[in-house]
Amino acid sequence: MPQDTLKDHGAEKRLVNIRIWVAIGFMTLLGVGLISRLFYLQVVRYNELSTQSDDNRVLVQPIPPTRGLIYDTNGKLLAVNKPSHILSIVREQTKDLDGLLESIGTLLPLTEGELQRFHQRVKRRRPFEAVPLKFDLTSEEIAQVSVNLFRFPGVDINAELIRKYPEGEIFAHSIGYVGRINDQDLRRLDPALYSGTHTTGKIGVERSYESVLLGKPGHQEVETNARGRVLRVLKKVSPEAGLDVNLYLDTELQKVAIEAINGRRGALVAMDPKTGGVLAMASNPSFDPNLFVTGIDSKTFNALNTDIERPLYNRASLGEYPPASTVKPVMGLALLANDVVKPEDKIFDKGWFQLQGSDHRFRNWKRSGHGWVDLPRAITVSNDTYFYIQAGKLGIDNLYDFAGQFGFGHRTGIDIREERPGLLPSREWKRGAYGQPWYPGETVIAIIGQGYMLATPLQLVESTALIANRGRYVQPRLVKEDIPEVQGEFWGKDIKIGRTPEADAKNWELIINAMEDVIHSPRGTANWRIGRGLKYRMAGKTGTAQVVSIAQGEEYDAEKLKEFERDHSLFVAFAPVEDPQIAVAVILENSNGASNVARKVMDSYLLPRLTAESSRAKGEK
């Protein structure tokens, strides 16, 4: 059979043509679809998609400002900014955060505290914000992470300035410290001001002057690749650095104060009566503020917070103690101002006093008494009986009004937030606190600074400066610069600014002469301790505050009491008497020797100045 009869060439040709046209049609449809899609994306949705593209490619990064520095009165740096290499993670750039942390942990030691604080920061972060994981990386750690960055998406190492306190524990309570921003901080802070900033002032000057020290943040627009790495900076707005702050605090004087306290629990505040500048504010024991800057671990914090000696507690401005006999000069002025006594009026002290109709004896510290005593001698020898007898004549109302003019019962308004008002009792206070009337016996013990009355060392130095200035008031302050918007927060809330106690000039001199005899007279209560060998004239007053009551007929014996039940030792003073340049208040808890601490501080401050003045005077002659 012929081969042509087995194969239909026409049919095959038609089939091939059909296939070609189908292929052409399919390709045409694909082309039309592709062109339509391109038209839709590049024409119809151009604006929307180009914006999204820029968002993926361009990021706005905050630039934190440089925090202002803090200097002491002599220009010594007390708070600085130290460069630190920080390992940070951008959450949005990693899919498995837990796995990433585990991998990093194989290269770097990560503590439970660091991981805990990191997870807390992640919850509070802004989108695409780098969250610090580890601070102060060493050179070896930086090298280990750098060579493995390709394995760690979202991880980067940046240099950042962190706060450093060169003097450590010495100024922890007054300067304070910065710490990591927490949830409580976020409720009161403006997020716009803290873009890129991870810390804020927590206590002391660092918190009170936060708005001045912080500065204003800047920002930069950067182009990134698909992995989030920065390729180039497109636009930059520089931040404004915070302002520096200068303090009245004297580093060397502060060290002398801490050395003089010698490990005991207590506080000292030294102030310039002319300016109100606080020259030293020591509270012992203390703590290292550097521990809080990058986040303190819970174990260390709990150890500090539960320590029976309370190192975190600023005794200088928060400690409320019975002022004891340190208030006798103020009470003496109150007796004179209210015409209760004349300077020459005398009482006979047999060692105790009784209210009419009562068998309770209010005892003088000297059991045998001081014999005939007038007001100046009552202050010099710290006679209790003299004041007991006058208490009823003065009355609690006059006592409250006059002592209030010296700042008792009110915050001083010093420019740190950590301050308490103490307690100046009154009839109204007693009825409100206990629902009871005021009793005559309570005035008897209030007039010698015991009973309900409480004062801070800061209040004691404020009242001492008032006496040194013969009634001229000065505002206690730490910062030299006048910054009304900051200081206004402290001056005007429960503060009596610019008050002048009502007392005649002759009464001021009488009280000051009596305080001078406390130091320089052989019968003065501080003479045998600090009066010998003084090269300047000092006026002061000792005080001993009871911690536990001693039963009638028993004598105080420190050896029989537990340490925390022993009396507190207090001392207030100013010098030189003729031209006051320093006022000091000291409290030693459950210990004695407050006057010795004050003497060492005053010698350190005054002797170089008096020597320099003497040399200048000789040179002029």
Protein Blocks (a to p, Z undefined) as FASTA:
>chain_A
ZZklmpcfklmmmmmmmmmmmmmmmmmmmmmmmmmmmmmmmmmmmmmmmmmmmmmmpccd
dddddddddddfkopafbdcdddddddddfklpfblmlmmmmmmmmpccdfklmmmmmmm
mmmpcehiacdfbghiafklmmmmmmmmmmmghiacddddddddfklmmmmmmnopaddd
dfklmmmpcfklmgoiabdcfbhjllmmmmmmnopcddddddddfkopafbdfbdcdddd
ddddddfbdfklmmmmmmmnnopacddddddfknopafbdcddddddfklmmnopafklm
mmmmmpmnlmmbcfklmmccdekjmlmmmmmmmmmmnomacfklccddehiacdehiabd
cddfblnonbjadfklmmmnopaklmmmmmmmnopmlmmmmmmmnopoiaehiabfbdce
bjaddfklmmmmnopacdfklmmmmmnopajbccdfklmmmmmmmmmnnopacdddfblb
dcfklmmmmnoghpaehiacdddfklmmmmmmmmmmmmmpmkbcklmmmmgopabdcddd
dddddfbdcdehiacdfklpcfklpccddddddddfklccbdcddddehiahklmmmmmm
mmmmmmmmmmmmmmmmmmmZZ
